Amino acid sequence: MVIDDFALDRQTLSGMIETLNITDKILQRDSMLNAVSYLQDCVVDRIQFPEIIFLDLNLPVLSGEDFLDVLAMFDPKLRSNTRIIVATGVENGERLDKIKSHTMVNGILHKPIRLKELEQAVQKSGLQDVVK
């Protein structure tokens, strides 16, 4: 799942994910509310959450940090296989340090994202066998 309020960023990252053949299904959400709504549907349908979520930090209404807090409230069994990679243009060192230390964050990518950096971040997230 790619969560970003800018369509071009969502499309670019989704295209890179396709190029690396990371997954056969890419979900795009333009806000935290839409992403959380999808996850709630997963709960109702009793299906696993996405294996990997690329999360922008600067979003309207709910920030990336807010999303992480909401995600933590879901049943750990549903989110146990979900890896979070933050994809951000945020340069604030203190904010990034806080995000890096969050237990659910498996990596950080700085925009503009390069294909090799994306591949390395996915591998470091523990999904190295997913990248083909």
N, C-alpha and C positions, 0 to 999 in steps of 0.2 A: 504494500500500500504506500502510495506517495501522498503526503498531506502538505499542501502548499497553496496559499491563496493566489499566487500568480500562475496563470495558465501556461505561460511559456516555460516557466521553471518546472512545472509538473510534466509537461510534454517532453522537455529536454531530458529530464531525469528518467522518465519512463522509456524513452528511446534508448538511452544508455543501458538500462536494465535489459531491454530486449536484445541489444547488441551483445551483451555478455551472457545472454541466455540464462539469467539467474532464476527465472520462474516462468511458468507458462501462462500465468494470469496476473495482470497488473491492475490494481484498483487505484483510482485517483479520487481524492477528496479535496475540496477547496476550502474547507474550514474544519476546525476541531469539532464543531457541533455535528457536521455530516459524518465525520470519522467515528465519533462516539455513537451516533445513531446506527451506523453499520455494525459496530461491535455489540451493541445491544441486540441487534438482529441475530448476531452469532450466538448470543446467550440463549435467545428464544429458540433458535433452530438447533441448538446444542452442537455447534460446529466449532472447530479450533479457530483461533484468531489467525491473522496473516503471519507467515513465518518471519517476515521482515517488514518493518515500517520505517520509511524515510520521513523524518519529521522536521518541518521548518519551525523555528522558534517564534518569529515575529508574525503572528496571525491576529486578525481582528477577533474580538469577543473573548476567546480563550487563547492563551499563549501556549507554546510548546511545553513549558513547565506545568501549566494547568492541565494539559492533556496527560502528562505523565502521572500527575496526582490522581486524575480520574481513572486512568488505566490501572493504577495500583489497587483500586477498589474492586475491580473485577476478580472473579474466582481465579486463583493462581493456576488451577488446572487448565483453564482456557487460554491463559496467556503464557504458559510455561515454555512454549517453543517459539515465542515471539522475540525477535531481536529488534532493537531500536537503534537506528543510525540517524543522528541529527544532521540535517543538511541546512546550513545557515550562512548568512552573510554577517552575522553578529561578530563584532570584533572586541566587545567588552570582555576583558580578561577575567574579571570577577564573576560575571554571568556564565562564561564558558567553563570556568573552574567548577562552579556549582553544578552545571550540567554534566561535566565529565565525571563527577563523583557520584552522580545518581546511579543507584544500583540497577536500574532498568536500561541505562544507556550503554550500548556496546561500541559506539564510535561516533566521531564527529567529522563531517566533511564541510569544507569551507567553499562557498560559492565564489566564483564559478567552479563547478565540479568538473574534474577531468576524468576521463574513462579509467585510466590506470589507478587513480586514487579511489574511485568507486570500487573497482575490483579488489584492491587491497583492504578497504574497509569491510567489505562483505566477507572476505576471507578471515580477517581478524575477529569478526563478530561471532565466529563459531559456525558459520554456514559455508565454510570453505569447500565442502563437498557439493554444495549447490552450484557454485560457479563452475561451468564446464569449459 
